[in-house]
C-alpha cells in the first residue's frame, strides 16, 4: 500500500462557502481520501482556512472586529460546517499559524539567497480619501478584457484573467468607494518568475500530460503567455510579515507577503501544525510528507480559477527555494457549478450556501448529488428540480426503498435474523457477477478521479439489487416456496452489506447506518471489513444466515412538491442575468 498526500484548495476566510466551493475542491478530495483509506492506503488529507489578504481585512471591518478575532471566529464557523458535511480532514489548519509564518519566511529567504527575489520601486495606487496605498483587492473596477464591472485589482472572477490594478477601467477604492486615486512610488519584493520559467516548463512537460485537460491547458496557457516577475508583498496590516533580517526597510514599513505567496505554502504549514498537534506519546513526522518524499503521491483538488497559482506560481516558488520539497503529482481541477446557469457568489450571497444546505437536509443528500453532477468536463448547473429528481430516484427509490422493503419484508416473514434459504442458483450467480463487474468499474473510476462516472457505476450497482429483487419477487415466492424467498432475501441483504461498505466515500452516514443494521459477530468473515473486492462481491457471502438485523429508519426521504416550492421561495429559482 502507498502513501497519499491530499490537499484541497484553501477556503477563504471571508464567509461561509457555497455549494460550488464544496464540489470544486473539498468534497471530491474527501471522497478520494475516504476511498484510499478504505483500500488500506496511508492517507494525509490536509486543508486550512486561507486567512490573509484584503477580503479578510474588509470582512473584519464590516463585522466591527479586529481581523485576528474575526478570522478565529470564521475558522471555527467554517470548520463546523465542514464537520457537518462529513469532511474527513486529517488536519484543518489556519494560514495565519506560526508554522506557516515560519516556513513562508524561510522559503522567502532561500529565494532571495538564490537570486529569485528582487526589491523594486513601483508605482502603486494610493487612495487620498483613505490615506493609504491600496493593495490589489482593495481596488475594484471594470475588467478591460471581458467588461465585468466588479473585477478586482488582482484577478477578474468572471473571466479569471490575472490583472494589475492599473488595468482596471473606472477604478475605485473597495474601502470607501472613492475614485480619488493617484499613483505613487513605493517599494515591493518581486518573485523573478521569468528566471524560473524554463524549469517550470520542464516540470509541467514531465507531469502535465497526466493531468486532466482542464488543469494542463490552463497551466500551459500561462506558460505560453510567458511568466512575468510578480510582486509578492502588499501594504496590509494582516499577513505574514517580511522578515526584518533580510529586508529591514520593508519590514519597518509593515509590508506583508501577498496572500497567493503564503497560501499554498500553508499546505506545508498545516502539515507541520498537524505534527505539532500530535497527542502525547505520538510522533508525527511532517517532513516525511513534504521533504524528499519520493514515496508519496501528492494530489491537489481545486476549481479552475486556482489552477494557475497551484501549477505555475507555487511550483516556481518551491523550485526556486532549491530544496527538495514535494511537488504535486496530479492536479484535479473542476469547472464551475452554477445556480440555474448564473454564478454562485459568496460576496453577493447568490445560490445555496453550505450552512443553509445542512439546515434543509442531511449531508449525504448533498454529497451524493454534488459528486454525481460534479463539473468535471464542463460547467454543471444546480437547479432544485434536478436536485429533487436525483434525490428521489437514486437515493430514496433505488437505494433507500431497496433497503426498506427487503428488511421490512424479511422481518415480517422470517423474523429478526437473516434467513438461510436454499443453495444459490443461476439468478444469484448472475447478480454476483454483475455486482463484481460494476464494483470493478466503480473502483476504476475512483482510481482515475472520474467522480461522475464513479457515481454512475455506484448507482448501477444499487440498481442491480432492485433488478434481482424484482426478478425473484420474494413476495410471491413466499406463498409457494418459502426457502426460495429466504434465499432471495439473504442474497439481497448481502448486496445491501456490500452497498454499506463501498458507498461510504459518497454517503458515509447512510452507509454506517446500513452497516450497523447487521449484528455481525467477531467471527463473521465481513466483521471489520473496510472494502470489498470484486471477487467478494461475486460470492455475496458477507452476512451469514442467522445474523440478527434491525430495520433502520428511512435512509433517504423523498423531496415533495411542497418541499420544492419552499426551497424555491427561500432561495429563488436563479437569475442567470444577474450572474
Secondary structure, DSSP 8 states (H G I E B T S, - for coil): --EEEEEE--EESSS--BHHHIIIIIHHHHHHHHHHHHTT-EEEEEEEEE--SHHHHHHHHHHTS-HHHHHHHHHHHHHHHHHHTT---SEEEETTSHHHHHHHHHHHHHHHHTT-EEEEEEEEEEETTTTEE--GGGEEEE-TTT--TTEESSB-TTT--B--GGG-EEEEETTT----EEEEEEEEEEE-HHHHHHHHHHHHHHHGGGS-HHHHHHHHHHHHH----EE-EE--SSS-B--TTT-HHHHHTT-EE-HHHHHHHHHHHHHHHHHHT--TT----THHHHBS-TTEEEEEEEEGGGHHIIIIIHHHHHHHTTS-B---SEEEEE--EEETTEE-BTTTTBS-BHHHHHHHS-HHHHHHHHHHT--SSS-EEE-HHHHHHHIIIIIIIIIIIHHHHHHHHHHHHH-SB----S---HHHHHHHHHHHHHHHHHHHHHHTT-HHHHHHHHHHHHHHHHHHHHHH-HHHHHHH-HHHHHHHHHHHHHHHHHHHHHTTTT-HHHHHHHHHTB---TTSTTTT-----HHHHHHT-SS-TT-BB---S-SS----HHHHHHHHHHH-S--GGG-
